[in-house]
Amino acid sequence: MGQKVLLFGDIGIDDTIALIYAYLNKDIDLVGVVADYGNVSREYAVSNVHYLFKLLNFQTDIPIIGGAEVPMTAEEPTFYPEIHGEYGLGPIIPGIYEGIIENFFEIVKLIEKYEDELIIVNIGRLTSLATMFILFKTLMSKVKAYYIMGGAFWVPGNVTAVSEANFHADPIAVKIVLTYASNLTIIPLNVTDHAIVTPEMVNYIDYKGKAKLAKPLLDYYYAFYKKRNPQIKGSPVHDAITLMAPIHKEMFTYKTLPVHIVTANGGIHRGQSIVDIRPYMKFDEKAKTHRIAFFFDYPMFFNEFMSIMTGEPFG
């Protein structure tokens, strides 16, 4: 039996690759998916999970929960069809799910059921996760650990020069989560921008035939990144590497530091994640700290990703 994971995501291309990775990985026991706005609307995000689960014959008792529709900033969310396609699955049109959306408070039942066995992995906006801390702060302390994809620590952002998309979209939610969550690990752009899957890797995965959808999704994703940066060698799988972190801690190099989030509504700094990495700094012992991944072992990532997505051992 694998590690029990409750996944929060704004289900676009990289989130879907992460879900395929989870489906194929015996070390991950996915107990639920919370589908939020972000890359696409919540309606499309929920529909994408249902489409994928049906395509993969995923076990039917995994709840697909409707998460947040809008951020805590009281703004209309910005979607990214130029990156993820109109519906979030690149060239694929999955259709709209017309069934009943699982109630948000199903999350409570999952936490009560698994408690300190459960790891929450958040690979999208943090609005739904922050809402859980607002409503159920004591309950959330029972979760074993939290892993979130977000932030950019002294490296370029992907929305502004300094801000990463998940943190930029709802910095208020980020601040709430970082204030109240314990045993939290951040996997930022410092790592995820370099978790590159090359076209050659994609073609071999497609040849092996286990990871359905991987090629059309990653080919579409690569076309966007290649247009933006002609020097890039492949598609960064931000969310799949984040999902690797709970089961492959040895892949990453971490520092544990206090984190500051810029919550101002406007300007280049909105959503900026800041840590003081000066080696001589001494922090207040009472200051809230979080573990941040600054580096990772690419060969280990390559072997893990290819092994799971092809079904044959690498490395």
Secondary structure by P-SEA (a helix, b strand, c coil): cccbbbbbccccaaaaaaaaaaaacccccccbbbbbcccccaaaaaaaaaaaaaaaccccccccccccccccccccbbbbcccccccccccccccccccccccccaaaaaaaaccccbbbbbcccaaaaaaaaaccaaaaaaccbbbbbcccccccccccccccccccccaaaaaaaaacccbbbbbcccccccccccaaaaaaaaaaccccaaaaaaaaaaaaaaaacccccbbbcccccccccccccccccccbbbbbbbccccccccbbbbbbcccccccccccbbbbbbccccaaaaaaaaaaaaaccccc
